[in-house]
Amino acid sequence: MVAARQVRHIAGLAAIMGLGMLISGVAQTAERPPVIELFTSQGCSSCPPADRLMGQLAEQHGLIVLSFPVGIWDYIGWKDTLAKPEFTERQRVYAASRGDHQVYTPQAVIDGRLHVVGSDKEQLTALIGETRAQRTGFGTSLDLHEDNGMVVVDLGEAHGDVGKGGGVWLLRVARSRTVSIGRGENSGHKVTYTNVVRSIARMGYWTGAPARFEIPLAEAIGEGADAYVVLVQKSWGGKLGPVLAAGKSSNL
């Protein structure tokens, strides 16, 4: 449900490559998988194509794909059964941090920086490539593993401009959820959502020096989740910036 005034044409992109070619290139990159966050809603008739696209992208090993259900369209006839207020707030903080204040569905945010209509495969593909090129030279290494019942995150030293560092977040994820929608614009349809975020827990704050963060595995897999993602994200003054490092559990 994209309002015309909210969607801007992103010009000056590099030539658009085929999706399969780009994803193959991403899959060969062991570090810094691009992170795609889809803000979607069960009450949005424009969202199912984006939801299906996220399912396709999630099959590629070189990407981290996340679905954030939001309730911004609950008032028009169907209350999103997976949405949480903190997801809606995350989308709004992104818009405020970028300064464009564009909030719509389906909205895909790439690496915490750029946004695009989530069903636009060609533009999303181009922005993944653009993000990979522009983020070279800043961030950190991330080693994510499980040890003695703990999820362990080892971060390296900062390289490039990471400001004062960033928050270290664990996102609890349900790999797939299918919802039968009873009312609203998608009434009578079943929609499958991929890598649905169920909650977010803060593991700590990374200042730019090598550091280790841990959380019990029993806490990482909970609240209806069966997998997890770890994001290190530049943050300041209540704003969200670029993703500095990312990793996911082996079953995603």
C-alpha positions as CSV (number, residue, x, y, z in Angstrom):
1,M,0.0,0.0,0.0
2,V,2.4,2.6,-1.3
3,A,1.3,6.2,-1.2
4,A,2.5,8.1,-4.3
5,R,3.9,10.9,-2.3
6,Q,5.9,8.5,-0.2
7,V,7.8,6.7,-2.9
8,R,10.7,8.4,-4.5
9,H,12.5,7.3,-7.6
10,I,16.0,6.4,-6.8
11,A,18.2,7.6,-9.7
12,G,21.8,7.2,-10.6
13,L,21.9,3.5,-9.9
14,A,24.4,1.2,-11.5
15,A,23.2,-0.9,-14.4
16,I,20.8,-3.5,-13.1
17,M,22.2,-7.0,-13.1
18,G,20.0,-10.1,-13.3
19,L,18.9,-11.2,-9.8
20,G,20.4,-14.6,-10.1
21,M,23.8,-13.2,-11.1
22,L,23.8,-10.7,-8.2
23,I,22.8,-13.1,-5.6
24,S,25.4,-15.6,-6.8
25,G,28.0,-12.9,-6.3
26,V,26.7,-12.1,-2.8
27,A,26.7,-15.8,-1.8
28,Q,30.4,-16.0,-2.5
29,T,31.0,-13.2,0.0
30,A,31.7,-14.9,3.4
31,E,31.6,-11.7,5.5
32,R,29.0,-8.9,5.8
33,P,25.9,-10.5,4.2
34,P,23.5,-7.7,3.1
35,V,20.6,-7.4,5.5
36,I,17.1,-6.9,4.0
37,E,14.3,-5.8,6.3
38,L,10.8,-6.0,4.9
39,F,8.2,-4.0,6.6
40,T,4.9,-5.7,5.6
41,S,1.3,-5.8,6.8
42,Q,-1.5,-8.4,6.5
43,G,-3.8,-5.4,5.7
44,C,-1.9,-4.3,2.7
45,S,-3.0,-5.5,-0.7
46,S,0.4,-4.6,-2.2
47,C,2.4,-6.7,0.2
48,P,1.9,-10.3,-0.9
49,P,4.2,-10.0,-3.9
50,A,6.9,-8.6,-1.6
51,D,6.4,-11.4,0.9
52,R,6.8,-13.9,-1.9
53,L,10.0,-12.2,-3.1
54,M,11.5,-12.3,0.4
55,G,10.8,-16.1,0.4
56,Q,12.9,-16.4,-2.8
57,L,15.7,-14.2,-1.5
58,A,15.9,-16.1,1.8
59,E,16.9,-19.2,-0.1
60,Q,20.2,-17.4,-1.0
61,H,23.0,-18.1,1.5
62,G,24.6,-14.7,1.0
63,L,21.7,-12.6,2.3
64,I,20.0,-12.1,5.6
65,V,16.3,-11.5,5.0
66,L,13.9,-10.5,7.7
67,S,10.2,-9.7,7.8
68,F,8.9,-7.1,10.2
69,P,5.0,-7.2,10.4
70,V,3.6,-3.7,11.2
71,G,0.2,-2.6,12.3
72,I,-0.1,0.7,10.4
73,W,-3.1,-0.5,8.4
74,D,-4.9,-2.3,11.3
75,Y,-7.6,0.4,11.3
76,I,-8.9,-0.5,7.8
77,G,-10.5,-3.8,8.7
78,W,-7.9,-6.4,9.7
79,K,-5.6,-6.4,12.7
80,D,-2.2,-7.9,11.7
81,T,-1.7,-11.0,13.9
82,L,2.1,-10.9,13.8
83,A,2.7,-7.2,14.2
84,K,4.2,-5.6,17.3
85,P,4.5,-1.9,18.2
86,E,8.3,-2.1,18.4
87,F,8.4,-3.1,14.7
88,T,6.3,-0.2,13.7
89,E,8.5,2.1,15.8
90,R,11.6,0.6,14.2
91,Q,10.3,1.6,10.8
92,R,9.5,5.1,11.9
93,V,12.9,5.5,13.5
94,Y,14.5,4.5,10.2
95,A,12.5,7.1,8.4
96,A,13.4,9.8,10.9
97,S,17.1,8.8,10.9
98,R,17.2,9.1,7.1
99,G,15.4,12.4,7.2
100,D,12.9,11.5,4.5
101,H,10.1,10.4,6.9
102,Q,8.9,7.9,4.3
103,V,6.9,5.1,6.0
104,Y,4.9,2.7,3.7
105,T,4.3,-0.9,3.0
106,P,5.8,-3.0,1.5
107,Q,9.0,-1.2,2.4
108,A,12.4,-2.9,2.2
109,V,15.3,-1.4,4.1
110,I,18.8,-2.6,2.9
111,D,21.6,-2.6,5.5
112,G,19.9,0.1,7.5
113,R,20.6,2.7,4.9
114,L,18.5,2.6,1.7
115,H,14.9,1.8,1.1
116,V,12.8,0.7,-1.8
117,V,9.3,-0.7,-2.5
118,G,9.7,-4.3,-1.3
119,S,8.1,-5.9,-4.4
120,D,10.3,-4.1,-6.9
121,K,12.8,-6.9,-7.7
122,E,14.9,-4.9,-10.1
123,Q,15.4,-1.9,-7.9
124,L,15.9,-4.1,-4.8
125,T,18.6,-6.0,-6.7
126,A,20.3,-2.8,-7.8
127,L,20.3,-1.4,-4.2
128,I,21.8,-4.6,-2.8
129,G,24.7,-4.2,-5.3
130,E,25.0,-0.5,-4.5
131,T,25.0,-1.2,-0.8
132,R,27.8,-3.7,-1.1
133,A,29.9,-1.2,-3.0
134,Q,29.4,1.7,-0.7
135,R,29.9,0.0,2.6
136,T,33.4,-1.2,1.7
137,G,35.9,0.2,4.2
138,F,33.8,0.4,7.3
139,G,32.3,-2.0,9.8
140,T,33.8,-5.0,11.6
141,S,34.2,-8.7,11.4
142,L,31.6,-10.9,13.2
143,D,32.1,-14.5,14.3
144,L,28.8,-16.1,15.4
145,H,28.7,-19.6,17.0
146,E,27.2,-21.6,19.8
147,D,29.2,-23.0,22.7
148,N,28.1,-24.8,25.9
149,G,24.5,-23.6,25.6
150,M,25.5,-20.0,24.7
151,V,25.2,-17.9,21.6
152,V,28.6,-16.3,21.2
153,V,29.3,-13.2,19.2
154,D,33.0,-12.2,18.6
155,L,33.5,-8.8,17.1
156,G,36.8,-7.5,15.7
157,E,38.3,-4.1,15.6
158,A,36.5,-1.3,13.8
159,H,37.6,-0.3,10.4
160,G,36.4,2.9,8.7
161,D,34.0,5.4,10.2
162,V,31.8,3.7,12.7
163,G,31.2,6.7,14.9
164,K,30.9,5.7,18.5
165,G,30.1,2.1,17.6
166,G,26.7,0.5,17.6
167,G,24.2,-1.7,19.4
168,V,24.5,-5.4,19.3
169,W,21.0,-6.9,18.8
170,L,19.7,-10.5,18.8
171,L,16.5,-10.9,16.7
172,R,14.4,-14.0,17.4
173,V,13.1,-15.3,14.1
174,A,10.3,-17.7,13.0
175,R,11.5,-19.1,9.7
176,S,8.0,-19.3,8.3
177,R,4.5,-18.3,9.3
178,T,1.3,-18.8,7.2
179,V,-1.7,-16.7,8.1
180,S,-5.3,-17.0,6.9
181,I,-6.6,-13.4,6.6
182,G,-10.3,-13.0,7.3
183,R,-11.0,-9.4,6.5
184,G,-9.6,-6.3,4.9
185,E,-7.8,-6.0,1.5
186,N,-6.4,-9.5,1.6
187,S,-9.6,-11.2,2.9
188,G,-9.9,-14.9,2.0
189,H,-6.2,-15.3,1.2
190,K,-3.4,-17.2,2.9
191,V,-0.1,-15.5,3.0
192,T,3.3,-17.0,4.0
193,Y,5.8,-14.8,5.7
194,T,9.5,-15.7,5.7
195,N,12.0,-15.2,8.6
196,V,9.4,-13.3,10.7
197,V,11.0,-11.4,13.6
198,R,9.2,-12.1,16.9
199,S,11.2,-10.0,19.3
200,I,14.5,-8.1,19.7
201,A,16.9,-8.3,22.6
202,R,19.9,-6.1,23.2
203,M,23.1,-8.0,23.9
204,G,25.2,-4.9,24.5
205,Y,27.0,-2.0,22.9
206,W,30.1,-2.3,20.8
207,T,32.6,0.6,21.0
208,G,34.9,-0.3,18.1
209,A,37.3,-2.5,20.0
210,P,37.4,-6.3,19.8
211,A,34.7,-7.7,22.1
212,R,32.7,-10.8,22.9
213,F,28.9,-10.8,23.6
214,E,27.0,-13.8,24.9
215,I,23.4,-14.8,25.5
216,P,22.0,-18.2,26.6
217,L,20.7,-20.3,23.6
218,A,17.5,-20.9,25.5
219,E,16.9,-17.1,25.5
220,A,17.8,-16.7,21.8
221,I,15.3,-19.4,20.7
222,G,12.0,-18.4,22.3
223,E,8.8,-16.4,21.9
224,G,7.7,-18.5,18.9
225,A,11.1,-18.4,17.2
226,D,13.2,-21.2,15.8
227,A,16.2,-19.2,14.6
228,Y,18.0,-16.0,15.3
229,V,20.0,-13.1,13.7
230,V,22.6,-10.9,15.2
231,L,23.0,-7.3,14.0
232,V,25.6,-4.7,14.9
233,Q,24.1,-1.4,13.9
234,K,25.4,2.1,14.1
235,S,23.3,4.2,16.5
236,W,23.3,7.6,18.0
237,G,20.8,9.9,19.8
238,G,17.9,7.5,19.3
239,K,18.6,7.0,15.6
240,L,19.4,3.9,13.6
241,G,22.2,3.9,11.0
242,P,24.0,1.4,8.8
243,V,24.5,-2.2,9.7
244,L,28.1,-2.7,10.7
245,A,28.1,-6.5,10.9
246,A,25.6,-9.3,10.8
247,G,25.3,-13.0,11.3
248,K,22.5,-15.7,11.4
249,S,22.0,-19.1,13.0
250,S,22.9,-22.1,10.9
251,N,19.3,-23.0,10.2
252,L,18.5,-19.8,8.4
